[in-house]
Amino acid sequence: AQSVTQPDIHITVSEGASLELRCNYSYGATPYLFWYVQSPGQGLQLLLKYFSGDTLVQGIKGFEAEFKRSQSSFNLRKPSVHWSDAAEYFCAVGQFGTGTASKLTFGTGTRLQVTL
Amino acid sequence: GAGVSQTPSNKVTEKGKYVELRCDPISGHTALYWYRQSLGQGPEFLIYFQGTGAADDSGLPNDRFFAVRPEGSVSTLKIQRTERGDSAVYLCASSLWRDQPQHFGDGTRLSIL
């Protein structure tokens, strides 16, 4: 069964500092990988996705993520964090080519706090 | 633009009652999904519709949970004989078709007293 691990429950960074949120997945075949962001009381907004091709993917709001198959990782990065980035971030994995890619498995999330 | 709409935004009811949660997907999206998010957790898959049919309902926790999508658009998640453990945020998502990125609504916060 597929699984996602986000080892950091809570991260605090200063505004303007760089950010890296970790995500490790477990899946036997080529995965679909996603990062979503959730603000309090809101649904999830898609930041970026990896399906195939270039392993460095760019997303919205200046975020990027790199797929590393050898490490089973898909870490999210941002060079300079803004106070408005404070939210909960979820990594998710879906299956590929089996007709069940729609079943996303989410990690438990990383709460990002930004200090001014 | 119109995103995924979920109603009600909040629902408080007593243990043992029946509840219905509604999801109105993005127009033209053929795939629709329900997830449940407990406090401090990531969303957990419940059921996936492609068109009118439930293509995968393996995430429904028991037979008290049921979902329909009779016309291939709006979906209703139905919970019978609610229990306190059903308290959670129920999220709906839609995508243009399967294997495409899912767009989420703001969820329904269900509280069972």
Interface residues (C-beta under 8 A of the other chain):
Chain A: V4 Y32 F34 Y36 G41 Q42 G43 L44 Q45 L46 K49 F90 A92 G94 F96 G99 T100 A101 S102 K103 L104 T105 F106 G107 T108 G109
Chain B: V4 A31 Y33 Y35 G40 Q41 G42 P43 E44 F45 Y48 A55 D56 S58 G59 L91 A93 S95 R98 D99 P101 Q102 H103 F104 G105 D106 G107
